[in-house]
Amino acid sequence: MPADSGFFVDWDGNTRSTSDPGGGYLCEIDVPARYVAVTTRSGALVHEGTLYKTLADVEKAGLKTRFVPGSHPWGRPEDGF
């Protein structure tokens, strides 16, 4: 995994990889700030999150999430997605 990649929690409480966020989205990462900006391909910001280097770091932060692959859809049907 590249040094500038890691994990973040999406708006549904799932953990995603910054290298494969899914939904056609891209991640811009600020490592020193531990910041992840999730954007559309045209650059529109759709989500912001905290950068975690490893899944263990997510757990250490006290977050109870599940890791989902990029193929997992963003949003829920009841939310109109």
Legacy VTK file of the C-alpha trace (Angstrom):
# vtk DataFile Version 3.0
C-alpha trace
ASCII
DATASET POLYDATA
POINTS 81 float
0.000 0.000 0.000
1.446 3.421 -0.922
2.499 5.691 1.926
-0.247 8.179 1.059
-3.088 5.677 1.216
-5.117 4.294 4.061
-8.706 4.131 5.207
-11.623 6.415 6.076
-15.195 6.035 7.312
-17.950 6.832 4.789
-21.307 8.505 5.528
-22.926 5.130 6.249
-20.338 4.196 8.860
-18.416 1.758 6.646
-14.635 1.765 6.413
-13.277 2.167 2.872
-9.836 2.170 1.321
-8.607 5.502 -0.015
-7.171 3.674 -3.014
-10.579 2.156 -3.914
-13.387 4.275 -2.454
-15.939 3.045 -5.001
-18.870 4.925 -6.499
-16.635 6.432 -9.158
-15.143 8.669 -6.471
-11.518 9.668 -5.911
-9.680 10.449 -2.689
-7.389 13.392 -2.096
-5.252 12.865 0.991
-3.461 15.279 3.307
-1.260 12.919 5.351
0.032 15.427 7.966
-3.532 16.621 8.639
-4.919 13.045 8.525
-7.602 14.354 6.134
-9.413 12.613 3.283
-11.487 14.508 0.712
-13.709 12.261 -1.392
-14.489 13.891 -4.724
-16.209 13.194 -8.010
-14.007 12.865 -11.080
-14.800 16.509 -11.891
-13.565 17.604 -8.446
-16.809 18.196 -6.537
-16.405 17.404 -2.835
-18.906 14.758 -1.666
-17.463 13.602 1.670
-14.713 14.433 4.164
-13.126 12.034 6.603
-10.229 11.234 8.870
-7.316 9.308 7.412
-6.348 6.131 9.244
-3.165 4.323 8.168
-4.457 0.848 8.982
-7.698 -0.907 9.839
-6.219 -1.454 13.309
-5.968 2.345 13.672
-9.705 2.630 12.934
-10.380 0.107 15.679
-7.984 1.852 18.101
-10.002 5.048 17.587
-12.950 3.190 19.077
-14.919 2.989 15.838
-17.021 -0.110 15.276
-17.214 -0.310 11.501
-17.017 -2.897 8.805
-14.620 -2.738 5.880
-16.338 -2.668 2.493
-14.720 -2.982 -0.948
-15.069 -0.329 -3.628
-17.790 -2.416 -5.274
-20.051 -1.800 -2.257
-22.515 1.005 -3.121
-22.447 4.347 -1.353
-25.729 5.279 0.316
-28.781 3.190 1.024
-31.904 2.618 -1.089
-34.063 4.263 1.596
-31.933 7.398 1.181
-32.585 7.502 -2.575
-29.311 5.909 -3.692
LINES 1 82
81 0 1 2 3 4 5 6 7 8 9 10 11 12 13 14 15 16 17 18 19 20 21 22 23 24 25 26 27 28 29 30 31 32 33 34 35 36 37 38 39 40 41 42 43 44 45 46 47 48 49 50 51 52 53 54 55 56 57 58 59 60 61 62 63 64 65 66 67 68 69 70 71 72 73 74 75 76 77 78 79 80
